């Protein structure tokens, strides 16, 4: 659960949460509408306790989290100002990333130990210095990349920036082509904790129990981008899981004995 102690804004002497009105953050919270959800999350706080919290309490949790995001914004701005002020802007790359997201009452959860989008998706910005000439493939396009990428790509990216070879056997290529608007990303990505494995493609997200090989969840991210309908027991899910296991074997690697076995 997020630390509820108020923090002071960097250098300003004001309590940042006071800038946010918790009353404006009471809704919307997605209800705990997935009956099987407890099977593929690591509960820090039992869901029945979270469900008993008053909306005002959840709003306060969300306000404090957003206040910390504001603190980071101020800190990054202060860092960039210092880089400019000390004459380093022309040779400084800035890469900003987080290790995980956070659920703030959505789906009846608080924390990040799940494979739901709010928990596993993170921001990633790559800002080259103004002296680096970037050739855009399409000047009309934005600079957002919508491919599936992994944090392990950061090491090859840093190597590319400084002009050295990436580590032997690096599991991902450099992300620098995305700065020029080139498509990047994997066909599938994995995430693991405890005995749970998630495989995500551009179409599906599946969760497996690696001890029993049983599928625990399946979402169609095209038809159901908010992950509201778990179709793990649907008639067509067997064929989908066959395809996903093949993709796990072909695009990534066999992770543990039994994960790729038929259900």
C-alpha positions in Angstrom: 0.0 0.0 0.0 1.4 3.4 -0.8 3.1 5.3 2.0 0.5 7.7 3.3 3.0 10.1 4.9 2.9 13.5 3.2 6.0 14.6 1.5 7.3 18.1 0.9 7.6 19.4 -2.6 11.3 19.8 -3.6 12.5 23.2 -2.6 9.1 24.7 -2.2 8.2 23.9 1.4 4.6 23.0 0.6 2.9 19.7 1.1 2.2 18.4 -2.4 -1.0 16.5 -1.6 -2.7 19.8 -0.8 -2.5 20.6 -4.5 -4.8 17.7 -5.3 -8.4 17.5 -4.4 -9.2 13.9 -3.3 -12.9 14.6 -3.8 -12.2 14.8 -7.5 -10.5 11.4 -7.4 -13.3 9.3 -5.9 -14.5 8.0 -9.2 -14.1 6.1 -11.3 -12.7 3.0 -9.6 -13.4 -0.3 -11.5 -15.1 -2.7 -9.2 -13.8 -6.1 -8.2 -15.6 -7.6 -11.2 -13.3 -10.6 -12.0 -14.3 -13.5 -9.7 -11.1 -15.5 -10.5 -8.8 -12.6 -10.0 -7.3 -13.8 -6.7 -5.8 -16.8 -8.5 -3.3 -14.7 -10.4 -2.3 -11.9 -8.2 -0.1 -11.6 -5.1 -2.3 -9.9 -2.5 -0.5 -7.5 -0.3 -3.8 -6.6 1.3 -6.8 -9.0 1.1 -9.4 -7.7 -1.4 -12.2 -7.9 1.2 -10.3 -5.3 3.2 -9.9 -3.0 0.3 -13.5 -3.4 -0.7 -14.5 -2.2 2.8 -12.5 1.0 2.5 -14.6 4.2 2.1 -14.4 6.0 -1.2 -12.7 8.9 0.6 -9.9 6.7 1.7 -9.3 5.3 -1.8 -9.3 8.8 -3.1 -6.7 9.9 -0.5 -4.5 6.9 -1.6 -4.8 8.0 -5.2 -4.1 11.7 -4.4 -0.9 10.8 -2.5 0.3 8.6 -5.4 -0.4 11.4 -8.0 1.3 13.9 -5.7 4.4 11.7 -5.8 4.2 11.7 -9.6 4.1 15.5 -9.4 7.2 15.4 -7.2 9.1 13.3 -9.8 8.0 15.8 -12.5 9.5 18.7 -10.5 12.7 16.7 -9.8 13.2 15.8 -13.5 12.6 19.4 -14.4 15.2 20.5 -11.8 17.7 18.0 -13.1 17.2 19.2 -16.7 17.6 22.8 -15.6 20.8 21.9 -13.8 22.1 20.2 -17.0 21.3 23.2 -19.1 22.7 25.6 -16.5 26.1 23.8 -16.3 26.5 23.6 -20.1 25.9 19.8 -20.5 22.7 19.9 -22.6 24.5 19.3 -25.9 25.9 15.9 -24.8 23.3 14.6 -22.4 20.8 11.9 -23.2 17.9 11.5 -20.8 16.1 8.1 -20.5 13.2 8.0 -18.1 11.6 4.7 -17.1 9.8 3.1 -14.1 10.0 -0.4 -12.8 6.2 -1.0 -12.5 2.8 0.7 -12.5 0.3 0.8 -9.7 -3.3 -0.2 -9.0 -5.1 2.4 -6.9 -8.4 0.8 -6.2 -9.1 -0.5 -9.7 -10.4 -4.0 -9.8 -10.6 -3.9 -6.0 -6.8 -3.8 -5.7 -4.1 -1.6 -4.3 -0.5 -2.3 -5.2 1.4 -3.7 -8.2 1.7 -7.4 -7.8 -0.6 -8.4 -10.7 -0.4 -8.7 -14.5 -3.2 -6.2 -15.1 -2.3 -3.3 -17.4 -2.1 -0.7 -14.6 0.6 -2.7 -12.9 2.8 -4.0 -15.7 2.8 -1.0 -18.1 5.4 1.6 -17.4 6.5 4.9 -19.0 9.6 5.1 -21.1 11.0 8.3 -22.7 14.2 8.6 -24.6 15.2 12.3 -25.1 18.3 12.8 -27.3 20.4 16.0 -26.9 19.6 18.8 -29.4 23.0 18.2 -31.2 22.0 14.7 -32.2 20.5 14.8 -35.7 17.4 12.6 -35.9 16.1 11.5 -39.3 12.4 11.0 -39.0 10.9 8.3 -41.3 7.6 10.2 -41.3 7.7 13.8 -40.2 3.9 13.8 -39.8 3.9 10.9 -37.3 4.2 11.3 -33.6 7.1 9.9 -31.7 5.2 7.3 -29.7 6.1 3.7 -30.2 3.3 1.2 -29.6 5.4 -2.0 -29.9 6.0 -4.5 -27.1 9.3 -3.8 -25.4 11.1 -4.9 -22.3 13.3 -3.1 -19.8 16.2 -5.5 -20.7 16.5 -3.4 -23.9 17.9 -0.5 -21.9 21.4 -2.0 -21.7 21.8 -2.4 -25.5 20.3 1.1 -25.9 22.9 2.7 -23.6 25.6 0.7 -25.5 24.4 2.2 -28.8 24.4 5.7 -27.4 28.1 5.5 -26.3 29.1 3.5 -29.4 30.1 0.1 -27.9 28.9 -3.4 -28.7 26.0 -4.7 -26.6 26.6 -7.5 -24.1 26.9 -10.9 -25.8 23.6 -12.7 -25.8 21.6 -9.5 -25.0 17.9 -10.5 -25.0 16.7 -7.4 -26.8 18.0 -4.9 -29.4 18.6 -1.2 -28.9 15.6 1.1 -28.7 17.3 3.9 -30.6 15.6 3.2 -33.9 12.3 4.2 -32.3 13.7 7.7 -31.8 13.7 8.0 -35.6 10.2 6.6 -35.9 11.2 3.1 -37.0 9.0 0.3 -35.7 10.4 -1.7 -32.8 9.1 -4.3 -30.4 8.7 -8.1 -29.9 5.9 -10.4 -31.1 5.4 -11.4 -27.5 6.6 -10.4 -24.0 6.8 -12.3 -20.8 6.6 -11.3 -17.1 7.0 -13.5 -14.1 6.8 -13.6 -10.4 6.3 -16.4 -7.9 4.7 -19.3 -9.8 3.0 -17.1 -12.3 3.9 -16.4 -15.9 2.3 -13.8 -18.2 2.6 -13.9 -22.0 1.4 -10.9 -23.8 1.1 -10.3 -27.6 -0.5 -7.4 -29.4 -3.8 -9.4 -29.4 -3.8 -11.5 -26.2 -2.7 -11.6 -22.6 -2.5 -15.0 -20.9 -1.5 -16.0 -17.4 -0.2 -19.5 -16.5 0.5 -21.3 -13.2 4.0 -22.6 -13.8 3.7 -25.3 -11.2 0.6 -26.9 -12.7 0.8 -25.5 -16.3 -2.8 -24.5 -15.9 -4.0 -21.3 -17.7 -5.4 -18.9 -15.1 -6.5 -16.0 -17.3 -7.0 -14.9 -20.9 -7.9 -11.5 -22.2 -8.5 -10.4 -25.8 -6.8 -7.0 -25.8 -8.3 -5.9 -29.1 -11.9 -6.6 -28.1 -11.4 -5.9 -24.4 -8.5 -3.4 -23.9 -9.6 -2.7 -20.3 -9.3 -6.4 -19.4 -12.8 -6.6 -18.1 -13.8 -10.0 -19.5 -11.6 -13.1 -18.7 -12.3 -15.6 -21.4 -10.1 -18.4 -20.0 -13.0 -20.8 -20.0 -14.5 -19.8 -23.4 -14.9 -22.4 -26.0 -12.3 -20.9 -28.4 -9.6 -20.5 -25.6 -8.1 -23.9 -26.2 -7.0 -23.0 -29.7 -5.7 -19.6 -28.5 -3.6 -21.2 -25.8 -2.1 -23.6 -28.3 -1.1 -20.6 -30.5 0.3 -18.7 -27.5 2.4 -21.7 -26.3 3.8 -22.1 -29.8 4.6 -18.4 -29.8 6.3 -18.6 -26.4 8.5 -21.5 -27.7 9.3 -19.8 -31.0 9.6 -16.2 -30.2 11.1 -16.4 -26.7 12.3 -19.5 -25.1 11.1 -22.4 -23.0 11.2 -21.1 -19.5 10.4 -24.1 -17.4 9.6 -27.7 -18.0 5.9 -28.2 -18.4 4.9 -24.6 -19.2 4.6 -25.4 -22.9 2.8 -28.7 -22.3 -0.8 -29.1 -23.4 -3.5 -28.4 -20.9 
